[in-house]
């Protein structure tokens, strides 16, 4: 292994389209509403939040991913709990 390979070991590039697996739990900010429901965005991926309280806009929440379409970059998630407030 060359010095350059050792230096670059473990480096990865972030994607504008992160993907999720069913069962994953993530903490995200609720960024808006769409079609009467609340959504959280991660880069260009969107998660629709099922059965969420109506006052979550701009709050940090824990979500459990229920499904995610890797091609459309859209998924469904269940609200677990609110874990923080926005800094703005």
C-alpha positions in Angstrom: 0.0 0.0 0.0 1.5 3.3 -1.0 1.7 6.4 1.2 -1.1 8.0 -0.8 -3.4 5.0 -0.4 -2.8 5.0 3.3 -3.5 8.7 3.5 -6.8 8.4 1.6 -7.9 5.2 3.3 -11.5 5.5 4.6 -12.3 8.7 2.7 -15.6 8.9 1.0 -17.6 11.6 -0.8 -21.0 12.8 0.6 -23.9 12.5 -1.7 -26.7 15.0 -2.4 -29.0 11.9 -2.4 -28.4 9.9 0.8 -30.3 6.6 1.1 -31.8 4.9 4.0 -32.9 1.4 5.0 -36.1 0.4 6.6 -35.6 0.3 10.4 -32.9 3.0 10.5 -33.4 5.7 13.1 -32.2 9.2 12.3 -32.3 12.6 13.8 -33.3 15.4 11.4 -35.0 18.8 11.2 -38.5 19.0 10.0 -38.2 21.5 7.1 -41.7 21.9 5.7 -45.1 20.7 4.7 -46.1 18.9 1.6 -49.6 17.5 0.6 -50.9 18.1 4.1 -48.0 16.2 5.8 -44.7 17.2 7.3 -41.4 16.4 5.6 -37.7 16.3 6.5 -35.1 16.8 3.8 -31.5 15.4 3.8 -29.7 16.9 0.8 -32.1 16.3 -2.1 -33.7 13.3 -0.4 -37.1 13.7 1.3 -38.8 11.8 4.1 -42.5 12.1 4.6 -43.4 11.8 8.3 -46.5 9.8 9.1 -48.7 10.6 12.1 -46.5 13.5 13.3 -47.8 16.2 15.7 -48.6 19.4 13.8 -46.1 21.7 15.6 -42.8 20.1 14.4 -41.7 22.7 11.8 -38.0 23.7 12.4 -37.7 21.2 15.3 -35.1 18.3 15.5 -36.9 15.0 15.7 -36.0 11.3 15.8 -37.5 9.3 13.0 -37.7 5.6 12.2 -37.5 4.9 8.4 -40.4 2.6 7.3 -39.6 2.7 3.5 -37.3 4.4 1.1 -37.1 4.5 -2.7 -33.5 4.8 -3.8 -34.4 5.8 -7.3 -36.9 8.6 -6.4 -35.0 9.6 -3.3 -38.2 9.7 -1.3 -39.2 7.8 1.8 -41.6 7.3 4.6 -40.8 7.6 8.3 -42.5 7.4 11.6 -42.2 10.1 14.2 -40.5 8.8 17.4 -39.8 11.9 19.5 -38.8 15.6 19.4 -35.1 15.9 20.5 -34.4 19.6 20.1 -35.4 23.1 18.9 -34.1 25.1 16.0 -31.3 27.6 16.6 -32.9 30.3 14.5 
